[in-house]
Amino acid sequence: MAKVLNVLIVDDNRSAADALARVLRRDGDTVEAMYDGANAIERIRAAPPDLVLTDLKMEPVDGLAVLRAAREMRPPVEVIVFTAFGGVDIAVKAMRLGARDFLTKPVTVEQVAQRLDALRDRTATPPMPTDTFVAESSRAKELHAQLVRAATVPSPVWIQGELGAGRGYCAHTLHQLGRSDEPFTVRDLGRDAPWPERGTVLLANVDDLPDALQRSLYRALASVPPGVRVVSTAGTDSQRLIAEGRLRPELFYALSVIVVSVPPLRNRTEDVLLLLRQAIDARCARYGRTRPEIPPEVAERLATHAWPGNVRELLNLAERVVVMGPDAWAFEVVDAPTEGMPRLEPGFDLAVYLEGIERRILVAALQMVGGDRNRAGRLLGVERNTLRYKLNKYGLLDS
């Protein structure tokens, strides 16, 4: 059965937005139309849709602001932008900000429906990787070796790494290496659906789940059939999330019998050109375009770029170059983050980060003194009432 999508249309032309929404609803998708960027951003943050279709030219809040808000969500919301003829420059900027695609006005229903079907297919049953696993760097070779070893056993596998580093691709590769003749299923963690009888089941972004879904998922693991291997993906800070009370430890330990870490692209720069050429070739074949060459000066910049968006950023670059031509090679080189610093990227919240550090320090202090709050207060240089307030704030008062 085809996946039903939750679609948000954003266009200050009410009649155009409403007309497109009416037509798209005929295929069974849930479609909402909004007529200004500010309200659309509030809607995205309150209840993220599967896809945003937004006009770029709106006032006072334009489509680029809507795009940024959608891509800052975790996981990022897919966005397709509409632009008037001649607005290629702003369309390129939108692609750099993470837009999935852009359509030139007037937009036809067939164009939009085609994009929705592609997204529907990708989210329902993600395509298996058909390209050779690129492993020129020592880190990538070790990653592939780990996947090969893990594929020989049915143990649950926890694949961790930064957003866009290729966690889902590694899950697909693991399945191909061990169970390629069986189904690969992505479980919708928001629904209480039965498990398949065999194959691989992917649980994506487990560390982003709210507590209620973590509890229900943990209970559901008791009914996993013996012929199913469970593979989970998550970020790199599982232990921190456990310490902060945002990831249930029983769920983590049930799913992390084998842990595979995916290195960020900035730590495997030997693979950059190979990955980029592979991605360009795939897109040229898909779109029937001539293969563009990578200029030497661009190759040098690629090697020094920190790739904050990881492999996803590289794939977006390949798509832009194939679709938009040589002008798309222009991009701003980002330096690698300073050692010990958090990743400063869209979605980073300083208050949440600092609170996480404070909670970990409190937990560590209580463990060091065997739970004695008076000793913990002296150790931290915090007076009694202040310590009690902080323990209560972080749910540690009964620890």
N, C-alpha and C positions, 0 to 999 in steps of 0.2 A: 504493500500500500504506500502511495506517495506521501512524503512528509508534508504536513500542513505548516506553512510559514506564517509568522507574525510580522507583518510589514507595516512600516510607518512611512507615509508620503508627506513631504514637507515642501510646500510651494505657496507663495503669496498670491498666485493666480487660483482663486477658489474654484472656479468652474473647471479648470484643467485638472486640479488635484482631485476633485470629487468625481469627475468623469473617469479618470484612471483608476481610482479606488473601486468604483462600481464594476468596472470590467474585470479587474483582478480578483474580486470576490467570487466571480462566477466559477473559478477553479477550486473554490473551497478554502482559500487562504483567508486569514484574519487580517483585514486591511483597515488602517485608520489614516485619515487625512488631517493634517494640521496646516495652518496658514501663516505661521511666523516662526522664526528661528528660536526665540527665547522660550516659548511654550514647548517647542519640540525638544529642546535640550532638557527641560524639566521632566518631560515625559520619558525620555531615554534614560535619565538617571534614576527615575522612580521604578520603571519597568522596562528594561532593555528589550527591544524587539530582535528578531532574527536578522532583519535587513532594514536599512533606511534608504529611501529614494528621495534625494533632496535637490532642489534647484540651488544654484550657486549665488545668483544675484537676487538678494532679498535685503530689505532694510527694516530696522536698524541692525539686526543680527543676521549675518549672511550664512550661506551654506557651508563655508569653510569652518565657521564656529560650530555648526551642527556636526560636521565631519570630525573635528577634534574631540568633541564631547563623546561621540559614538566610539571612536577609537581608543579613548581613555578608559572605557569600561573594561572590566576583567570578567570573562574574556572579551576582547574587542568586538564591537558590533560591525558587521559588514555594511559598507556604504557604496551606493552607486550615485553619481552626481549627474545633474543635467546642466548643460551649458549652451548658450546661444551660439550660432555659427560665428566663427572668428574668435571665440574665447578659448583658444588652444592654450595660451600661456597659463591661464588660471586653472585649466584642466590638468596641466602638467603639475602645477603646485598641489592640486588635490590628490593626484596619484602619489606624490612624494609624501603626503600626509597620511597615506594609507588607504585611499579610496580603492575599492575593488575594480571599478570600471567607470567610464564616463560615456554619456550619450549626448549627441548634439541635437538640439531642438530644431524642428518639432520631433518629439519622441513618439514612436509608434508602439502600440500595445504589443505587437509581435517582438519588438526589440526587448521590451521589459520582460515579457513572458519567457523568452529564451534565457535571459540572465537568471530569472527565478528558478527555472528548471535546472540550470547548472548548479546553483547553490543548493537546491533541494537534493539533488543527487549526491553532492559532496557531503552534506550534513547527515543524510540518511545512512549511506554506506560509503565512506570515504574510499577513493580509488587506491588500489594497492600500488606500491612503488614499482615502476617498470624499469627505471633507470638503474645503472650500476651504482652501488653504494660508493660514494667518493671518499677515499681514505688515503690521501697523500701524506698528511701529517701523522705524527706518532700518536696524538690524542685520538684522532679519528680511527686509526688502525686498532687501538686498544678498545675503543667503543664497539667496533664491529666484532672484535674477538669476544667481548662480553656478551653481545647479542647471540653469537653463535653458540657459546656455552650455555646460555640460559634457554635457548630454543630446544635443547635436548631433554628438558625436564618439564613437568606440568606445573611447577611452583608458581604462585602469584609473583608478578614482577612490578616493581615500582620504578617508573622512569621519571627522573627528576632533571630539571634544567630550567634555564631562563626562558621567558616567553619568546616564541619564535625560533628557538634553537633547533627544532626538529624533533620534539618529543613524540608527536603523532607519527611522523615518518619512521622513527625507530620502532614504534609499536607495530607498524605495518611490516617492517623488515623482520622483526622478531617472529611475527605470524608466518611470513613467507618461508623463513628458514626452518620452521618446525611443523606448521600445519597448513600449508598452502592449499591442500585439497579440501579444507573444511571452511565453513563460513567465518567471516570477520564481522562482528557486530559492535556498533557503538551504542552503549546503553544510555537511554534518556533518563538521567538521574532524577528528573522531576516527576516521573511516572512510576507507579508500582506495577511494572510489567513483568511477565514471567521470563525466566532465563531461557536461552536456547538450550538445546540438548547437547550440543557439541561445538567445537571451534574456539575462537578467541573472542573475548568480550572486553572492549576498551571502556574504562571509566575515566573520562577526561576531566582534568582540572579538579581533582578531588579536594585539594586544599582550599579551593574557593567556595566549597559548599557551606551553606548555613548549618548551624548545629542540628536542627531538626532533621535535615536530609542526611547528615552524617550518621545520626542515630538509626534512621530507617535503613540506610545502606548497610550498616554493620549487622543489623538483624537479618537483612536479606542475604547476606553472605552465607548464612547457615544452610540455605537451600540451593546453593550453586551445584549443579549436576557434576558428577565426577568427570564427564567428558569435556568440561569447559575450563579453559585457562583464563584467569582474570589478569588483565594488564591495566595499570593505573598510570596517569601522568599527573605531575605536580611541579611546583616551583622548587627552588633550591633551599628554602628556609623551613623545612618541615619541623625540625627540632625547635626552632624559635617559635613557630606557631603553636606547637604543643605546650611550650613553656608559658605562652601568653593565653592559653586556654581557647585558642581559635581552631585547633585541630585535635580531634579526639584521639588519644594515644592508642586505645584499643583498635580503632579503625586503621590507624597507620601501621601498627605491628601486624595486623591481619593481612594487610595488602603488600607489605614490604619484605616478604621472605627473601627475595632477591632485589637488590637495589642497583640500578644502572644510571649513571650520571652522564648527561649529554653536555659536552663542553660548549661554551659560547663560541661564536664564530671568530671573535677577536683572539681567541687562544688557539685557533687552527688556521692561521692565515695562509698556510701552504695550500689549503683546499679552495681558497676564494676563487681564483681564476678558473679552476676546473669546474666548480659548482656553477659559476656564472655561464661558462660556455655550454654546459649541459642544459641549463635552464633556457638559454637563448635558443639552442637547437630545438628544444621541445616546443617552444612558443612559435618559432618559425614554421615548424611542421604543422602546428595547430592552425595558424592563421594564414598559411600560404605565403609567407614573407621571405625575402632574401636575407641570408644570415649576415648581420653587421659585424665588422671587425672591432676588436677592442684596441683603441689607440694606445701606444706605449706610455704616454703621459697619464692616461686614465688608469692603466695597470699599476703605475707607481702609486697613485692616489688610493686605489683600492687596497693596496697592501698596508697603508698607514691608517686607514679608516677604522674606527673602533666598532663599527657595526652595532649600534645600540638596539636595532631591530632584529639583529641576528640573521638567520637564513631567510626569514620572511622578508626582511628588508632587501636582501640580495635578489630574491625572486621577483619582488616588485620592481627593482631596477631593471632586471632582464625584460620584464613585460613592457615597461615604459620605452626602453630602447627599441624593442621590436615594433611597437605600435607607433611611437612618436618620432623615431628617427634619432640621428646623432645629437640633437640638442639635449636629449634626455641624459646624456653622459654628465652634464653639469650637476654636481651635488656638493654640499658642504662637508668637508672632512671633519669628523668628530674625533677628538683625542680620547684615549682610553681613560677610564675612571681612575682616580687616585686610590692606591692601596688602602683598604680599611674603610673607604667611603661607601655609603649605600649607592645603588644605581639611581641617579636622578633622571627620571623619565616620566612621561605623562601618567598620571595616576598616583605619583609619589605624594605621601601625606606626612609632613614633618611631625605634626602632633602625634599621629599614630605611631610613627617610627620611634620617637622619643619615649612614648608611653611603653612601648614594647621593651625598650632597654631598661626602663625603670622597673618593670615587672620582673624581668629576668634577674636583676640585681637583688630584688626583694626575695625571690624564690631561692637564689643561691645563698643569701644571708641566713634565711630560716633553716636551710639544710645544714649549713656549717655549725649552727648552735643548737641543733636538735629541736627546733621549733620554739625555743625560749625567746619570747618577744622582747623581754627586757635586755637580754644580751644582744639580740639583733639590733635593737635601737642604739645601744652603745657602739656596736660595731660600725653602724652606718652613720653615727653622729646625728641621729634623728630623735627628737623628743617623743614621749609616749603617745600623746594625742595625735601628733602628725603621723606617726607610724601606723596607728590604728586606722586613721582616715585612709591612708594609702593601701593598707591591706584590704580594707572594705571595698575600696574603689576597684581593685583588681580581682575581687572574689577570693582573696587569700585569708580572710579572717578566721576561717575554720580549718586552715591548713595545719 
